[in-house]
């Protein structure tokens, strides 16, 4: 959905991107790469189909993917 705007499950174009709210703790599905709460917080952006409810999660920035790889991989 991120790349096409189309739901892979039902084919709907009625999809939305749910951004992270950077000033709100525990907003969304975050990945934490550090031991301190807000340091190392990497937002996971959600894309939702408003017709069937299918959800995709994405880390959108290459720099954040590198941090995850460094911390976990």
PQR file of N, CA, C, O and H, with PARSE charges and radii, in Angstrom:
ATOM      1  N   UNK A   1       0.812  -1.189   0.000 -0.4000 1.5000
ATOM      2  CA  UNK A   1       0.000   0.000   0.000 -0.0000 2.0000
ATOM      3  C   UNK A   1       0.857   1.255   0.000  0.5500 1.7000
ATOM      4  O   UNK A   1       0.507   2.265  -0.610 -0.5500 1.4000
ATOM      5  N   UNK A   2       1.981   1.175   0.692 -0.4000 1.5000
ATOM      6  CA  UNK A   2       2.864   2.345   0.753 -0.0000 2.0000
ATOM      7  C   UNK A   2       3.254   2.812  -0.638  0.5500 1.7000
ATOM      8  O   UNK A   2       3.232   4.009  -0.923 -0.5500 1.4000
ATOM      9  H   UNK A   2       2.265   0.355   1.188  0.4000 1.0000
ATOM     10  N   UNK A   3       3.605   1.892  -1.489 -0.4000 1.5000
ATOM     11  CA  UNK A   3       4.120   2.243  -2.812 -0.0000 2.0000
ATOM     12  C   UNK A   3       3.028   2.418  -3.871  0.5500 1.7000
ATOM     13  O   UNK A   3       3.187   3.206  -4.803 -0.5500 1.4000
ATOM     14  H   UNK A   3       3.624   0.919  -1.257  0.4000 1.0000
ATOM     15  N   UNK A   4       1.930   1.689  -3.731 -0.4000 1.5000
ATOM     16  CA  UNK A   4       0.906   1.705  -4.774 -0.0000 2.0000
ATOM     17  C   UNK A   4      -0.364   2.467  -4.390  0.5500 1.7000
ATOM     18  O   UNK A   4      -1.113   2.907  -5.261 -0.5500 1.4000
ATOM     19  H   UNK A   4       1.800   1.048  -2.974  0.4000 1.0000
ATOM     20  N   UNK A   5      -0.604   2.623  -3.080 -0.4000 1.5000
ATOM     21  CA  UNK A   5      -1.849   3.229  -2.632 -0.0000 2.0000
ATOM     22  C   UNK A   5      -3.028   2.282  -2.757  0.5500 1.7000
ATOM     23  O   UNK A   5      -4.175   2.682  -2.556 -0.5500 1.4000
ATOM     24  H   UNK A   5       0.005   2.266  -2.372  0.4000 1.0000
ATOM     25  N   UNK A   6      -2.749   1.026  -3.089 -0.4000 1.5000
ATOM     26  CA  UNK A   6      -3.784   0.023  -3.322 -0.0000 2.0000
ATOM     27  C   UNK A   6      -3.626  -1.122  -2.330  0.5500 1.7000
ATOM     28  O   UNK A   6      -2.516  -1.596  -2.086 -0.5500 1.4000
ATOM     29  H   UNK A   6      -1.817   0.702  -3.252  0.4000 1.0000
ATOM     30  N   UNK A   7      -4.735  -1.558  -1.767 -0.4000 1.5000
ATOM     31  CA  UNK A   7      -4.705  -2.658  -0.811 -0.0000 2.0000
ATOM     32  C   UNK A   7      -4.403  -3.974  -1.518  0.5500 1.7000
ATOM     33  O   UNK A   7      -5.087  -4.320  -2.482 -0.5500 1.4000
ATOM     34  H   UNK A   7      -5.637  -1.173  -1.965  0.4000 1.0000
ATOM     35  N   UNK A   8      -3.386  -4.723  -1.061 -0.4000 1.5000
ATOM     36  CA  UNK A   8      -3.067  -5.993  -1.710 -0.0000 2.0000
ATOM     37  C   UNK A   8      -4.065  -7.103  -1.377  0.5500 1.7000
ATOM     38  O   UNK A   8      -4.089  -8.135  -2.046 -0.5500 1.4000
ATOM     39  H   UNK A   8      -2.830  -4.442  -0.279  0.4000 1.0000
ATOM     40  N   UNK A   9      -4.878  -6.898  -0.361 -0.4000 1.5000
ATOM     41  CA  UNK A   9      -5.837  -7.914   0.038 -0.0000 2.0000
ATOM     42  C   UNK A   9      -7.147  -7.809  -0.746  0.5500 1.7000
ATOM     43  O   UNK A   9      -7.636  -8.806  -1.277 -0.5500 1.4000
ATOM     44  H   UNK A   9      -4.859  -6.059   0.183  0.4000 1.0000
ATOM     45  N   UNK A  10      -7.722  -6.586  -0.818 -0.4000 1.5000
ATOM     46  CA  UNK A  10      -9.041  -6.448  -1.464 -0.0000 2.0000
ATOM     47  C   UNK A  10      -9.023  -5.587  -2.727  0.5500 1.7000
ATOM     48  O   UNK A  10     -10.019  -5.516  -3.447 -0.5500 1.4000
ATOM     49  H   UNK A  10      -7.325  -5.776  -0.386  0.4000 1.0000
ATOM     50  N   UNK A  11      -7.871  -4.922  -3.001 -0.4000 1.5000
ATOM     51  CA  UNK A  11      -7.753  -4.111  -4.202 -0.0000 2.0000
ATOM     52  C   UNK A  11      -8.279  -2.690  -4.074  0.5500 1.7000
ATOM     53  O   UNK A  11      -8.262  -1.936  -5.047 -0.5500 1.4000
ATOM     54  H   UNK A  11      -7.061  -4.979  -2.416  0.4000 1.0000
ATOM     55  N   UNK A  12      -8.744  -2.316  -2.899 -0.4000 1.5000
ATOM     56  CA  UNK A  12      -9.308  -0.981  -2.695 -0.0000 2.0000
ATOM     57  C   UNK A  12      -8.233   0.105  -2.797  0.5500 1.7000
ATOM     58  O   UNK A  12      -7.068  -0.118  -2.466 -0.5500 1.4000
ATOM     59  H   UNK A  12      -8.759  -2.928  -2.108  0.4000 1.0000
ATOM     60  N   UNK A  13      -8.650   1.272  -3.257 -0.4000 1.5000
ATOM     61  CA  UNK A  13      -7.780   2.449  -3.268 -0.0000 2.0000
ATOM     62  C   UNK A  13      -8.077   3.362  -2.076  0.5500 1.7000
ATOM     63  O   UNK A  13      -7.510   4.449  -1.963 -0.5500 1.4000
ATOM     64  H   UNK A  13      -9.596   1.453  -3.525  0.4000 1.0000
ATOM     65  N   UNK A  14      -8.956   2.920  -1.202 -0.4000 1.5000
ATOM     66  CA  UNK A  14      -9.366   3.683  -0.036 -0.0000 2.0000
ATOM     67  C   UNK A  14      -8.420   3.369   1.133  0.5500 1.7000
ATOM     68  O   UNK A  14      -8.807   2.710   2.099 -0.5500 1.4000
ATOM     69  H   UNK A  14      -9.417   2.037  -1.294  0.4000 1.0000
ATOM     70  N   UNK A  15      -7.188   3.848   1.028 -0.4000 1.5000
ATOM     71  CA  UNK A  15      -6.174   3.583   2.047 -0.0000 2.0000
ATOM     72  C   UNK A  15      -5.675   4.896   2.639  0.5500 1.7000
ATOM     73  O   UNK A  15      -5.719   5.942   1.991 -0.5500 1.4000
ATOM     74  H   UNK A  15      -6.874   4.383   0.244  0.4000 1.0000
ATOM     75  N   UNK A  16      -5.200   4.825   3.878 -0.4000 1.5000
ATOM     76  CA  UNK A  16      -4.651   6.008   4.544 -0.0000 2.0000
ATOM     77  C   UNK A  16      -3.326   5.668   5.199  0.5500 1.7000
ATOM     78  O   UNK A  16      -3.075   4.528   5.588 -0.5500 1.4000
ATOM     79  H   UNK A  16      -5.164   3.975   4.404  0.4000 1.0000
ATOM     80  N   UNK A  17      -2.482   6.691   5.312 -0.4000 1.5000
ATOM     81  CA  UNK A  17      -1.196   6.588   5.994 -0.0000 2.0000
ATOM     82  C   UNK A  17      -1.368   7.200   7.377  0.5500 1.7000
ATOM     83  O   UNK A  17      -1.796   8.347   7.507 -0.5500 1.4000
ATOM     84  H   UNK A  17      -2.686   7.617   4.996  0.4000 1.0000
ATOM     85  N   UNK A  18      -1.032   6.430   8.414 -0.4000 1.5000
ATOM     86  CA  UNK A  18      -1.123   6.914   9.792 -0.0000 2.0000
ATOM     87  C   UNK A  18       0.287   7.251  10.250  0.5500 1.7000
ATOM     88  O   UNK A  18       1.086   6.348  10.504 -0.5500 1.4000
ATOM     89  H   UNK A  18      -0.684   5.498   8.309  0.4000 1.0000
ATOM     90  N   UNK A  19       0.608   8.547  10.362 -0.4000 1.5000
ATOM     91  CA  UNK A  19       1.964   8.934  10.745 -0.0000 2.0000
ATOM     92  C   UNK A  19       2.207   8.778  12.243  0.5500 1.7000
ATOM     93  O   UNK A  19       1.268   8.678  13.032 -0.5500 1.4000
ATOM     94  H   UNK A  19      -0.041   9.279  10.156  0.4000 1.0000
ATOM     95  N   UNK A  20       3.465   8.760  12.611 -0.4000 1.5000
ATOM     96  CA  UNK A  20       3.861   8.787  14.008 -0.0000 2.0000
ATOM     97  C   UNK A  20       3.595  10.184  14.552  0.5500 1.7000
ATOM     98  O   UNK A  20       3.660  11.165  13.811 -0.5500 1.4000
ATOM     99  H   UNK A  20       4.228   8.842  11.969  0.4000 1.0000
ATOM    100  N   UNK A  21       3.303  10.276  15.815 -0.4000 1.5000
ATOM    101  CA  UNK A  21       3.153  11.574  16.489 -0.0000 2.0000
ATOM    102  C   UNK A  21       4.397  11.746  17.348  0.5500 1.7000
ATOM    103  O   UNK A  21       4.454  11.200  18.450 -0.5500 1.4000
ATOM    104  H   UNK A  21       3.250   9.479  16.417  0.4000 1.0000
ATOM    105  N   UNK A  22       5.408  12.496  16.871 -0.4000 1.5000
ATOM    106  CA  UNK A  22       6.719  12.532  17.518 -0.0000 2.0000
ATOM    107  C   UNK A  22       6.729  13.070  18.947  0.5500 1.7000
ATOM    108  O   UNK A  22       7.654  12.765  19.699 -0.5500 1.4000
ATOM    109  H   UNK A  22       5.361  12.939  15.975  0.4000 1.0000
ATOM    110  N   UNK A  23       5.740  13.854  19.343 -0.4000 1.5000
ATOM    111  CA  UNK A  23       5.739  14.418  20.693 -0.0000 2.0000
ATOM    112  C   UNK A  23       4.933  13.595  21.686  0.5500 1.7000
ATOM    113  O   UNK A  23       4.783  13.988  22.843 -0.5500 1.4000
ATOM    114  H   UNK A  23       4.989  14.102  18.732  0.4000 1.0000
ATOM    115  N   UNK A  24       4.427  12.482  21.253 -0.4000 1.5000
ATOM    116  CA  UNK A  24       3.600  11.651  22.127 -0.0000 2.0000
ATOM    117  C   UNK A  24       4.291  10.329  22.396  0.5500 1.7000
ATOM    118  O   UNK A  24       4.603   9.586  21.466 -0.5500 1.4000
ATOM    119  H   UNK A  24       4.550  12.162  20.313  0.4000 1.0000
ATOM    120  N   UNK A  25       4.528  10.037  23.644 -0.4000 1.5000
ATOM    121  CA  UNK A  25       5.158   8.778  24.032 -0.0000 2.0000
ATOM    122  C   UNK A  25       4.223   7.620  23.706  0.5500 1.7000
ATOM    123  O   UNK A  25       3.013   7.717  23.907 -0.5500 1.4000
ATOM    124  H   UNK A  25       4.275  10.641  24.400  0.4000 1.0000
ATOM    125  N   UNK A  26       4.781   6.540  23.208 -0.4000 1.5000
ATOM    126  CA  UNK A  26       4.040   5.311  22.892 -0.0000 2.0000
ATOM    127  C   UNK A  26       2.972   5.548  21.823  0.5500 1.7000
ATOM    128  O   UNK A  26       1.903   4.940  21.864 -0.5500 1.4000
ATOM    129  H   UNK A  26       5.764   6.462  23.045  0.4000 1.0000
ATOM    130  N   UNK A  27       3.261   6.414  20.887 -0.4000 1.5000
ATOM    131  CA  UNK A  27       2.344   6.667  19.786 -0.0000 2.0000
ATOM    132  C   UNK A  27       2.643   5.685  18.664  0.5500 1.7000
ATOM    133  O   UNK A  27       3.612   5.865  17.927 -0.5500 1.4000
ATOM    134  H   UNK A  27       4.130   6.907  20.854  0.4000 1.0000
ATOM    135  N   UNK A  28       1.845   4.674  18.530 -0.4000 1.5000
ATOM    136  CA  UNK A  28       2.039   3.732  17.438 -0.0000 2.0000
ATOM    137  C   UNK A  28       2.983   2.599  17.784  0.5500 1.7000
ATOM    138  O   UNK A  28       3.335   2.387  18.945 -0.5500 1.4000
ATOM    139  H   UNK A  28       1.058   4.528  19.129  0.4000 1.0000
ATOM    140  N   UNK A  29       3.377   1.889  16.770 -0.4000 1.5000
ATOM    141  CA  UNK A  29       4.276   0.743  16.931 -0.0000 2.0000
ATOM    142  C   UNK A  29       5.700   1.203  16.729  0.5500 1.7000
ATOM    143  O   UNK A  29       6.220   1.150  15.614 -0.5500 1.4000
ATOM    144  H   UNK A  29       3.091   2.061  15.827  0.4000 1.0000
ATOM    145  N   UNK A  30       6.334   1.653  17.791 -0.4000 1.5000
ATOM    146  CA  UNK A  30       7.695   2.146  17.680 -0.0000 2.0000
ATOM    147  C   UNK A  30       8.694   1.040  17.949  0.5500 1.7000
ATOM    148  O   UNK A  30       8.399   0.071  18.649 -0.5500 1.4000
ATOM    149  H   UNK A  30       5.911   1.696  18.696  0.4000 1.0000
ATOM    150  N   UNK A  31       9.873   1.197  17.387 -0.4000 1.5000
ATOM    151  CA  UNK A  31      10.994   0.311  17.665 -0.0000 2.0000
ATOM    152  C   UNK A  31      12.011   1.139  18.434  0.5500 1.7000
ATOM    153  O   UNK A  31      12.387   2.229  18.003 -0.5500 1.4000
ATOM    154  H   UNK A  31      10.112   1.985  16.818  0.4000 1.0000
ATOM    155  N   UNK A  32      12.452   0.624  19.568 -0.4000 1.5000
ATOM    156  CA  UNK A  32      13.411   1.353  20.399 -0.0000 2.0000
ATOM    157  C   UNK A  32      14.774   0.680  20.294  0.5500 1.7000
ATOM    158  O   UNK A  32      14.921  -0.505  20.590 -0.5500 1.4000
ATOM    159  H   UNK A  32      12.147  -0.262  19.918  0.4000 1.0000
ATOM    160  N   UNK A  33      15.769   1.460  19.866 -0.4000 1.5000
ATOM    161  CA  UNK A  33      17.111   0.912  19.694 -0.0000 2.0000
ATOM    162  C   UNK A  33      18.031   1.266  20.848  0.5500 1.7000
ATOM    163  O   UNK A  33      19.188   0.848  20.862 -0.5500 1.4000
ATOM    164  H   UNK A  33      15.649   2.423  19.626  0.4000 1.0000
ATOM    165  N   UNK A  34      17.540   2.029  21.815 -0.4000 1.5000
ATOM    166  CA  UNK A  34      18.342   2.406  22.970 -0.0000 2.0000
ATOM    167  C   UNK A  34      17.651   2.020  24.258  0.5500 1.7000
ATOM    168  O   UNK A  34      16.504   1.572  24.246 -0.5500 1.4000
ATOM    169  H   UNK A  34      16.599   2.369  21.804  0.4000 1.0000
ATOM    170  N   UNK A  35      18.346   2.193  25.366 -0.4000 1.5000
ATOM    171  CA  UNK A  35      17.774   1.825  26.657 -0.0000 2.0000
ATOM    172  C   UNK A  35      16.949   2.958  27.257  0.5500 1.7000
ATOM    173  O   UNK A  35      16.096   2.712  28.110 -0.5500 1.4000
ATOM    174  H   UNK A  35      19.277   2.557  25.375  0.4000 1.0000
ATOM    175  N   UNK A  36      17.188   4.193  26.826 -0.4000 1.5000
ATOM    176  CA  UNK A  36      16.387   5.313  27.297 -0.0000 2.0000
ATOM    177  C   UNK A  36      15.149   5.434  26.419  0.5500 1.7000
ATOM    178  O   UNK A  36      15.206   5.197  25.213 -0.5500 1.4000
ATOM    179  H   UNK A  36      17.881   4.392  26.133  0.4000 1.0000
ATOM    180  N   UNK A  37      14.052   5.798  27.023 -0.4000 1.5000
ATOM    181  CA  UNK A  37      12.743   5.742  26.375 -0.0000 2.0000
ATOM    182  C   UNK A  37      12.663   6.424  25.019  0.5500 1.7000
ATOM    183  O   UNK A  37      12.321   5.773  24.032 -0.5500 1.4000
ATOM    184  H   UNK A  37      14.006   5.990  28.004  0.4000 1.0000
ATOM    185  N   UNK A  38      12.965   7.714  24.940 -0.4000 1.5000
ATOM    186  CA  UNK A  38      12.765   8.424  23.682 -0.0000 2.0000
ATOM    187  C   UNK A  38      14.013   8.512  22.820  0.5500 1.7000
ATOM    188  O   UNK A  38      13.942   8.948  21.671 -0.5500 1.4000
ATOM    189  H   UNK A  38      13.242   8.243  25.742  0.4000 1.0000
ATOM    190  N   UNK A  39      15.138   8.108  23.353 -0.4000 1.5000
ATOM    191  CA  UNK A  39      16.355   8.105  22.547 -0.0000 2.0000
ATOM    192  C   UNK A  39      16.394   6.792  21.778  0.5500 1.7000
ATOM    193  O   UNK A  39      16.281   5.715  22.362 -0.5500 1.4000
ATOM    194  H   UNK A  39      15.195   7.753  24.286  0.4000 1.0000
ATOM    195  N   UNK A  40      16.550   6.889  20.505 -0.4000 1.5000
ATOM    196  CA  UNK A  40      16.574   5.693  19.675 -0.0000 2.0000
ATOM    197  C   UNK A  40      15.193   5.227  19.259  0.5500 1.7000
ATOM    198  O   UNK A  40      15.033   4.091  18.811 -0.5500 1.4000
ATOM    199  H   UNK A  40      16.642   7.765  20.031  0.4000 1.0000
ATOM    200  N   UNK A  41      14.193   6.083  19.400 -0.4000 1.5000
ATOM    201  CA  UNK A  41      12.828   5.721  18.984 -0.0000 2.0000
ATOM    202  C   UNK A  41      12.728   5.805  17.468  0.5500 1.7000
ATOM    203  O   UNK A  41      13.010   6.846  16.875 -0.5500 1.4000
ATOM    204  H   UNK A  41      14.323   7.006  19.763  0.4000 1.0000
ATOM    205  N   UNK A  42      12.331   4.714  16.854 -0.4000 1.5000
ATOM    206  CA  UNK A  42      12.137   4.684  15.404 -0.0000 2.0000
ATOM    207  C   UNK A  42      10.655   4.438  15.147  0.5500 1.7000
ATOM    208  O   UNK A  42      10.115   3.407  15.547 -0.5500 1.4000
ATOM    209  H   UNK A  42      12.103   3.868  17.336  0.4000 1.0000
ATOM    210  N   UNK A  43       9.994   5.386  14.477 -0.4000 1.5000
ATOM    211  CA  UNK A  43       8.560   5.211  14.243 -0.0000 2.0000
ATOM    212  C   UNK A  43       8.275   4.167  13.170  0.5500 1.7000
ATOM    213  O   UNK A  43       8.985   4.065  12.170 -0.5500 1.4000
ATOM    214  H   UNK A  43      10.433   6.224  14.151  0.4000 1.0000
ATOM    215  N   UNK A  44       7.231   3.407  13.402 -0.4000 1.5000
ATOM    216  CA  UNK A  44       6.726   2.475  12.401 -0.0000 2.0000
ATOM    217  C   UNK A  44       5.431   3.086  11.879  0.5500 1.7000
ATOM    218  O   UNK A  44       4.450   3.216  12.611 -0.5500 1.4000
ATOM    219  H   UNK A  44       6.654   3.490  14.215  0.4000 1.0000
ATOM    220  N   UNK A  45       5.444   3.455  10.615 -0.4000 1.5000
ATOM    221  CA  UNK A  45       4.308   4.118   9.989 -0.0000 2.0000
ATOM    222  C   UNK A  45       3.322   3.062   9.505  0.5500 1.7000
ATOM    223  O   UNK A  45       3.714   2.068   8.895 -0.5500 1.4000
ATOM    224  H   UNK A  45       6.241   3.350  10.020  0.4000 1.0000
ATOM    225  N   UNK A  46       2.049   3.283   9.777 -0.4000 1.5000
ATOM    226  CA  UNK A  46       1.020   2.320   9.382 -0.0000 2.0000
ATOM    227  C   UNK A  46       0.256   2.814   8.162  0.5500 1.7000
ATOM    228  O   UNK A  46      -0.029   4.004   8.021 -0.5500 1.4000
ATOM    229  H   UNK A  46       1.730   4.091  10.273  0.4000 1.0000
ATOM    230  N   UNK A  47      -0.064   1.879   7.295 -0.4000 1.5000
ATOM    231  CA  UNK A  47      -0.931   2.122   6.141 -0.0000 2.0000
ATOM    232  C   UNK A  47      -2.136   1.198   6.312  0.5500 1.7000
ATOM    233  O   UNK A  47      -1.979  -0.014   6.461 -0.5500 1.4000
ATOM    234  H   UNK A  47       0.168   0.913   7.409  0.4000 1.0000
ATOM    235  N   UNK A  48      -3.337   1.775   6.291 -0.4000 1.5000
ATOM    236  CA  UNK A  48      -4.554   1.033   6.613 -0.0000 2.0000
ATOM    237  C   UNK A  48      -5.535   1.097   5.437  0.5500 1.7000
ATOM    238  O   UNK A  48      -5.764   2.161   4.862 -0.5500 1.4000
ATOM    239  H   UNK A  48      -3.464   2.759   6.170  0.4000 1.0000
ATOM    240  N   UNK A  49      -6.101  -0.045   5.096 -0.4000 1.5000
ATOM    241  CA  UNK A  49      -7.186  -0.090   4.115 -0.0000 2.0000
ATOM    242  C   UNK A  49      -8.482   0.201   4.862  0.5500 1.7000
ATOM    243  O   UNK A  49      -8.834  -0.507   5.805 -0.5500 1.4000
ATOM    244  H   UNK A  49      -5.914  -0.909   5.563  0.4000 1.0000
ATOM    245  N   UNK A  50      -9.185   1.237   4.441 -0.4000 1.5000
ATOM    246  CA  UNK A  50     -10.426   1.633   5.116 -0.0000 2.0000
ATOM    247  C   UNK A  50     -11.638   0.826   4.647  0.5500 1.7000
ATOM    248  O   UNK A  50     -12.756   1.065   5.102 -0.5500 1.4000
ATOM    249  H   UNK A  50      -8.899   1.812   3.674  0.4000 1.0000
ATOM    250  N   UNK A  51     -11.421  -0.124   3.745 -0.4000 1.5000
ATOM    251  CA  UNK A  51     -12.513  -0.991   3.320 -0.0000 2.0000
ATOM    252  C   UNK A  51     -12.466  -2.355   4.014  0.5500 1.7000
ATOM    253  O   UNK A  51     -13.489  -2.826   4.510 -0.5500 1.4000
ATOM    254  H   UNK A  51     -10.513  -0.319   3.375  0.4000 1.0000
ATOM    255  N   UNK A  52     -11.297  -2.992   4.054 -0.4000 1.5000
ATOM    256  CA  UNK A  52     -11.232  -4.337   4.633 -0.0000 2.0000
ATOM    257  C   UNK A  52     -10.467  -4.389   5.962  0.5500 1.7000
ATOM    258  O   UNK A  52     -10.542  -5.390   6.675 -0.5500 1.4000
ATOM    259  H   UNK A  52     -10.466  -2.610   3.650  0.4000 1.0000
ATOM    260  N   UNK A  53      -9.729  -3.317   6.303 -0.4000 1.5000
ATOM    261  CA  UNK A  53      -9.016  -3.284   7.574 -0.0000 2.0000
ATOM    262  C   UNK A  53      -7.596  -3.814   7.529  0.5500 1.7000
ATOM    263  O   UNK A  53      -6.924  -3.854   8.559 -0.5500 1.4000
ATOM    264  H   UNK A  53      -9.667  -2.504   5.724  0.4000 1.0000
ATOM    265  N   UNK A  54      -7.128  -4.219   6.370 -0.4000 1.5000
ATOM    266  CA  UNK A  54      -5.751  -4.699   6.251 -0.0000 2.0000
ATOM    267  C   UNK A  54      -4.785  -3.582   6.636  0.5500 1.7000
ATOM    268  O   UNK A  54      -5.006  -2.419   6.299 -0.5500 1.4000
ATOM    269  H   UNK A  54      -7.674  -4.187   5.533  0.4000 1.0000
ATOM    270  N   UNK A  55      -3.694  -3.945   7.356 -0.4000 1.5000
ATOM    271  CA  UNK A  55      -2.713  -2.958   7.819 -0.0000 2.0000
ATOM    272  C   UNK A  55      -1.314  -3.404   7.431  0.5500 1.7000
ATOM    273  O   UNK A  55      -0.963  -4.576   7.573 -0.5500 1.4000
ATOM    274  H   UNK A  55      -3.514  -4.890   7.630  0.4000 1.0000
ATOM    275  N   UNK A  56      -0.516  -2.461   6.939 -0.4000 1.5000
ATOM    276  CA  UNK A  56       0.919  -2.686   6.697 -0.0000 2.0000
ATOM    277  C   UNK A  56       1.701  -1.737   7.596  0.5500 1.7000
ATOM    278  O   UNK A  56       1.283  -0.604   7.834 -0.5500 1.4000
ATOM    279  H   UNK A  56      -0.801  -1.509   6.823  0.4000 1.0000
ATOM    280  N   UNK A  57       2.835  -2.210   8.089 -0.4000 1.5000
ATOM    281  CA  UNK A  57       3.738  -1.388   8.898 -0.0000 2.0000
ATOM    282  C   UNK A  57       5.032  -1.169   8.139  0.5500 1.7000
ATOM    283  O   UNK A  57       5.579  -2.096   7.542 -0.5500 1.4000
ATOM    284  H   UNK A  57       3.175  -3.130   7.895  0.4000 1.0000
ATOM    285  N   UNK A  58       5.528   0.087   8.164 -0.4000 1.5000
ATOM    286  CA  UNK A  58       6.738   0.430   7.416 -0.0000 2.0000
ATOM    287  C   UNK A  58       7.664   1.315   8.234  0.5500 1.7000
ATOM    288  O   UNK A  58       7.214   2.220   8.937 -0.5500 1.4000
ATOM    289  H   UNK A  58       5.084   0.840   8.648  0.4000 1.0000
ATOM    290  N   UNK A  59       8.947   1.050   8.138 -0.4000 1.5000
ATOM    291  CA  UNK A  59       9.979   1.999   8.568 -0.0000 2.0000
ATOM    292  C   UNK A  59      10.388   2.695   7.289  0.5500 1.7000
ATOM    293  O   UNK A  59      10.858   2.050   6.352 -0.5500 1.4000
ATOM    294  H   UNK A  59       9.313   0.315   7.567  0.4000 1.0000
ATOM    295  N   UNK A  60      10.213   4.008   7.240 -0.4000 1.5000
ATOM    296  CA  UNK A  60      10.317   4.703   5.957 -0.0000 2.0000
ATOM    297  C   UNK A  60      11.691   5.277   5.637  0.5500 1.7000
ATOM    298  O   UNK A  60      11.982   5.527   4.468 -0.5500 1.4000
ATOM    299  H   UNK A  60       9.831   4.532   8.001  0.4000 1.0000
ATOM    300  N   UNK A  61      12.533   5.493   6.617 -0.4000 1.5000
ATOM    301  CA  UNK A  61      13.817   6.145   6.352 -0.0000 2.0000
ATOM    302  C   UNK A  61      14.971   5.140   6.352  0.5500 1.7000
ATOM    303  O   UNK A  61      15.056   4.272   7.221 -0.5500 1.4000
ATOM    304  H   UNK A  61      12.297   5.290   7.567  0.4000 1.0000
ATOM    305  N   UNK A  62      15.841   5.272   5.378 -0.4000 1.5000
ATOM    306  CA  UNK A  62      17.007   4.389   5.269 -0.0000 2.0000
ATOM    307  C   UNK A  62      17.892   4.501   6.508  0.5500 1.7000
ATOM    308  O   UNK A  62      18.423   3.498   6.983 -0.5500 1.4000
ATOM    309  H   UNK A  62      15.773   5.977   4.672  0.4000 1.0000
ATOM    310  N   UNK A  63      18.053   5.718   7.033 -0.4000 1.5000
ATOM    311  CA  UNK A  63      18.896   5.897   8.224 -0.0000 2.0000
ATOM    312  C   UNK A  63      18.321   5.129   9.413  0.5500 1.7000
ATOM    313  O   UNK A  63      19.080   4.604  10.228 -0.5500 1.4000
ATOM    314  H   UNK A  63      17.622   6.533   6.647  0.4000 1.0000
ATOM    315  N   UNK A  64      17.002   5.055   9.523 -0.4000 1.5000
ATOM    316  CA  UNK A  64      16.373   4.303  10.607 -0.0000 2.0000
ATOM    317  C   UNK A  64      16.540   2.801  10.405  0.5500 1.7000
ATOM    318  O   UNK A  64      16.707   2.058  11.371 -0.5500 1.4000
ATOM    319  H   UNK A  64      16.386   5.482   8.861  0.4000 1.0000
ATOM    320  N   UNK A  65      16.494   2.356   9.155 -0.4000 1.5000
ATOM    321  CA  UNK A  65      16.741   0.941   8.866 -0.0000 2.0000
ATOM    322  C   UNK A  65      18.170   0.552   9.240  0.5500 1.7000
ATOM    323  O   UNK A  65      18.408  -0.548   9.739 -0.5500 1.4000
ATOM    324  H   UNK A  65      16.358   2.961   8.370  0.4000 1.0000
ATOM    325  N   UNK A  66      19.119   1.459   8.998 -0.4000 1.5000
ATOM    326  CA  UNK A  66      20.515   1.191   9.387 -0.0000 2.0000
ATOM    327  C   UNK A  66      20.651   1.081  10.899  0.5500 1.7000
ATOM    328  O   UNK A  66      21.395   0.231  11.388 -0.5500 1.4000
ATOM    329  H   UNK A  66      18.925   2.352   8.592  0.4000 1.0000
ATOM    330  N   UNK A  67      19.944   1.924  11.650 -0.4000 1.5000
ATOM    331  CA  UNK A  67      19.982   1.860  13.120 -0.0000 2.0000
ATOM    332  C   UNK A  67      19.427   0.524  13.614  0.5500 1.7000
ATOM    333  O   UNK A  67      19.980  -0.087  14.528 -0.5500 1.4000
ATOM    334  H   UNK A  67      19.339   2.615  11.253  0.4000 1.0000
ATOM    335  N   UNK A  68      18.337   0.081  13.004 -0.4000 1.5000
ATOM    336  CA  UNK A  68      17.738  -1.207  13.390 -0.0000 2.0000
ATOM    337  C   UNK A  68      18.700  -2.342  13.090  0.5500 1.7000
ATOM    338  O   UNK A  68      18.891  -3.239  13.911 -0.5500 1.4000
ATOM    339  H   UNK A  68      17.888   0.577  12.261  0.4000 1.0000
ATOM    340  N   UNK A  69      19.307  -2.301  11.908 -0.4000 1.5000
ATOM    341  CA  UNK A  69      20.263  -3.344  11.523 -0.0000 2.0000
ATOM    342  C   UNK A  69      21.436  -3.370  12.487  0.5500 1.7000
ATOM    343  O   UNK A  69      21.902  -4.445  12.867 -0.5500 1.4000
ATOM    344  H   UNK A  69      19.152  -1.572  11.241  0.4000 1.0000
ATOM    345  N   UNK A  70      21.917  -2.202  12.885 -0.4000 1.5000
ATOM    346  CA  UNK A  70      23.041  -2.096  13.806 -0.0000 2.0000
ATOM    347  C   UNK A  70      22.676  -2.617  15.196  0.5500 1.7000
ATOM    348  O   UNK A  70      23.495  -3.263  15.850 -0.5500 1.4000
ATOM    349  H   UNK A  70      21.538  -1.330  12.576  0.4000 1.0000
ATOM    350  N   UNK A  71      21.472  -2.345  15.643 -0.4000 1.5000
ATOM    351  CA  UNK A  71      21.052  -2.721  16.985 -0.0000 2.0000
ATOM    352  C   UNK A  71      20.630  -4.179  17.105  0.5500 1.7000
ATOM    353  O   UNK A  71      20.875  -4.813  18.131 -0.5500 1.4000
ATOM    354  H   UNK A  71      20.806  -1.820  15.113  0.4000 1.0000
ATOM    355  N   UNK A  72      19.994  -4.717  16.061 -0.4000 1.5000
ATOM    356  CA  UNK A  72      19.401  -6.041  16.169 -0.0000 2.0000
ATOM    357  C   UNK A  72      19.944  -7.085  15.201  0.5500 1.7000
ATOM    358  O   UNK A  72      19.707  -8.281  15.371 -0.5500 1.4000
ATOM    359  H   UNK A  72      19.795  -4.201  15.227  0.4000 1.0000
ATOM    360  N   UNK A  73      20.672  -6.628  14.187 -0.4000 1.5000
ATOM    361  CA  UNK A  73      20.972  -7.584  13.151 -0.0000 2.0000
ATOM    362  C   UNK A  73      22.358  -7.937  12.910  0.5500 1.7000
ATOM    363  O   UNK A  73      22.644  -8.750  12.031 -0.5500 1.4000
ATOM    364  H   UNK A  73      20.865  -5.657  14.049  0.4000 1.0000
TER
END
